[in-house]
Amino acid sequence: MNILGLLISFGLLLIAMTFHEFSHGWTAYKLGDTTAARQGRLTLNPLAHIDPVGTVLLPILLFITTNGQFVFGAAKPVPINYYALRNPRRDMLLIGLAGPLSNIILAALLSLILKGLNSASLAAELIRNLAFINIILGIFNLLPIPPLDGSRVVAGLLPDSLAQAYNSLEPYGFIIIIGLMALGILNILIWPAIILTAKALGIYV
């Protein structure tokens, strides 16, 4: 196993996940919910967002089972107090969008930095991979499967009765995701969008 490759991939993934969760917390704070700030989650310190299973165990298992070709994971979700928000239904939609959008914005900023670097340099390779990981994380989280961020957007657009029924799927969300991944359907759903976005930013690897 390429330990150095795992450590680099893990470090880049941790940066992307930290930025993602910080954006959720910052948006919630601006919309009236101070829960994340009070619990020390409104920070870019990666240690505050680490989940033992999603952030550590899952990336290691994926790295081993895919021979270092794929590393992915999940940070500890930022706590949100629905009732502290000024307009809960609208604000949950905005908070849901904040995470994926922040990853795409970060990827775009990194693509601008890449333009000033030697494309064959180590720095360019690291930045390119960080940008690509941000795109994967952003688009994956836009899937409308509870508890992914895309489900917050869908729930915010549905009538109350339908939104409640839709959100009731959340306990089964990760089972659905694993099933889609095992069947190869997940790749069909997200990879075209990932590749299109990466090419548009000039960072396709």
Helices and strands as residue ranges (DSSP letters): H 3-30, H 35-38, G 46-49, I 52-57, H 58-65, G 82-84, H 88-114, H 122-141, H 149-157, H 160-167, G 170-172, H 173-182, H 185-201
